[in-house]
Amino acid sequence: MKISILSKKLDALYEFDREPVSKNALQGIGNFLGTYAGEHVAGTEFVIGMLFVAHGVSVTDMFVGGLIGNVLAVFSWAFITAPVAVKVRLSLYWQLKKICGSVLVFLYNIVNALMFCFLAGAMVAVSATAVGIPFNVAMPTLSDMYPSSVGWVVTVFGVGAVITTFAILGFEKLARFSKVAAPWMFFIFVAAAISSLPRLGVQTDLSNFWEVARTKIWTGTALPGQSQFTIWHVIFFTWFANAAMHLGMSDLTLFRYAKKWQYGFASAVGMFLGHYVAWISSGILYAAATSDAPGEVAYQAIGIAGALCVIVAGWTTANPTLYRAGLALQVASPGWSRWKVTLLAGLITTLAALFPALVMKLLDFVALYGLVLIPMGGVIFADFYLVKKFGLKDYYAERMKISFNWAAGLTWFILLAAALIMNRVVGTELYFLPLPAWILAVGLFVLLSKIYQKKVV
Amino acid sequence: MKQILQLISLIGLLLTILPPVFFFLGKISHSTQDLLMLLGAVVWFGSAVFWLGSRVKTKED
């Protein structure tokens, strides 16, 4: 495909937000509080809290580590993402295009789309664990990597087909449904945890809660076959669970509508309701359950409402994710209509969902997702704050009318290769790689720009 | 009308959060809790969809 055609197709997709947001389109704090509360009480929360328990997180690790990690995540949105967003007021796509050029943005979009497909796949699998209950489908366990039964395959295909169909028919309506479901889902998380307390032996005056929490929930000892987590794992995982959105700068698209950079603190609502209370709640209900499947776990705690919540949570998370994947993939397809591309994204998503490893290794996948996209956030940060201070040109691709800024491209590729080596050869766990990757991206982009801009000029 | 719907939605949320509290305190059975919570879900979705489901801005990055 010719670069000019590719560029035109990309621009057409994002046409409506080509210009910086105008003053009269700015939105109040309520919109941001609602968005964060809705987006971060999702299907993934059922799995993450449960996996922390499986990885032998202790009570202190969970409560203190989670608190520190969430505060750091909120600070990342407030002090890194939002200030750039309110000054530039452009979406991530346009910001990246000005810096990196069409071809590099295209590559970024494709990688992003595949990540979205896998994330949606995990949510299809989570929903399937609830849908399969009335049909007595054999549920996957923590150690299952491959499809565990024919029933599982059929259930996943059924759920995948329904979710894909709805994503094709109407993203808007389901986005509205997500907004309606979010407050109820949060109440369900808390309710299910309360309902699980008697099974764990917590007395009605809560006098032995911390004792039970220490000995039966967050025991500090990993389950067989699971790696042992420390407080550092909890802090870094919690901080970078949404790395693509804060340090990765994906939420420039959201905060460009903010009146002030301080609206970045609105992310605290999502973090503390979704990534603190909901994770703690799902840990409690997992400790009281006799299954590893989120649907079964929630059903044991609070019956049909619990299973319904798992289906809704998985569905409402998978739907926008699938939509965004379709949008990104549309650029790469040879003139396909939106429905065909969404169908393709749905097929990739459903095939991925067949493998329970995607759910049972969700912590690794979430960390990988952030790691892969975070260097480009470092590039945006460096281009905004540092490049001019070093006597270089910002928005280099736009100024020089180039389709591939090698300084940005090499920064991304080198850091991904370095991260791969650190993980595979040195054995550094994925959770600890996004922070150095972001910091190095900032420095490397400036350094490479110094060489590259001299060469091109 | 909106206020009435919001009141009904609030009842839906109360039916979601209170039954587990009563179950924890030993006042109701597990099956009663499950039934009330299912009713809470129906009441919440049946009412909130009319006042909370307004158009939302989509993030397309």
Interface residues (C-beta under 8 A of the other chain):
Chain A: L13 Y14 D17 Q27 N31 T35 S91 L92 Y93 F171 E172 A175 R176 F177 K179 V180 A181 P183 W184 F187 I188 V190 A191 A192 I194 S195 L197 P198 V202 T204 S250 L252 T253 L254 Y257 I302 G303 I304 A305 G306 L308 C309 P320 Y323 R324 L327
Chain B: G12 L13 T16 I17 P19 P20 V21 F23 F24 L25 G26 H30 S31 Q33 D34 L35 M37 L38 G40 A41 W44 F45 A48 V49 L52 G53 S54 R55 V56 K57 T58 K59 E60 D61
